[in-house]
Amino acid sequence: MRKPANKNETPKERFKRLATLRTNVVIDRLRILGNLSNRQLYDYAEEDIDKIFSVINKQVKAAKGKFERYTRHEFKL
């Protein structure tokens, strides 16, 4: 259940609240995705699994990259 936003919360508190909620959603969805590994219920090829986790890994890297500080390197000749 969603916790209503507090108008008095600091940006740090808002980040922690939303990061916790969103991270738990991702973890839950990954657990559910893992349920597809049951060979008695599903048929899949190794290529299918590679494709799924390739796109997931790309999205994880892209999301993490947004948190990394950009260091400006000055060009010199």
N, C-alpha and C positions, 0 to 999 in steps of 0.2 A: 504494500500500500504506500502511496506517495505521501511524503511528509510535506505539508504546505510550507512555502517559502516564508521566511521571517524577514520582514522589511528592515529589521535592525541588524541582520547578520552582516558580518564583515565579508569582504571578497574571499578571504582565506576560509572562513566558515562555509560560505557558499560553494567554494571549490571542493572542500572536503565532503560536504553533503552530496553534491552531484557526482563527484568522482566515485564515491562509495556506491551510490545507486547504479551508476552506469557500468562500473566494473563488475558488480554482482550480476547484472543482466548478461554481460559478455560471458562470464564464467558459467552461468546457468545454460546459456545457449551452446557453449562448447561441450558441456556435459551431455546435453541432448543430442548434439551432432555425434558424439562418441557412441551413442546408443545404436547408430547405424552400423557399427562394426560387427553386430551379431550376424554371423554367416547363416544361421538357421532361418533368419527372417529376410535377409537382404543378399543380393548378388551384386558384386562390384569388382572392377579390375583395379590393379595397383595404379594404373594411369589415372583413374578417377580420383583416388585418394591423393595422389601427387598434385593433381589440378586443384582440388579443394584447398589443400594446405598451402599451395603456392600462392593462391590469391589471398588467403587469410594472412600469411606471413607478409605479403606486400602491404596489406592494409595496416598491419601492426607496425611495420617500419615507417609507413607514411604518418601514422598517428604519433608515434614516438618522435619522429623528426620535427613535428610541430612544437614540441616541448624543448628542443635543443636550441640553445642560443646561437644565432647566426653571428659568426665572427667575420667582420669585413676585412678582407685582405687588400691592401693597397697595391695597385699595379705599378711596377717600375721597369723601365728599360735600362 
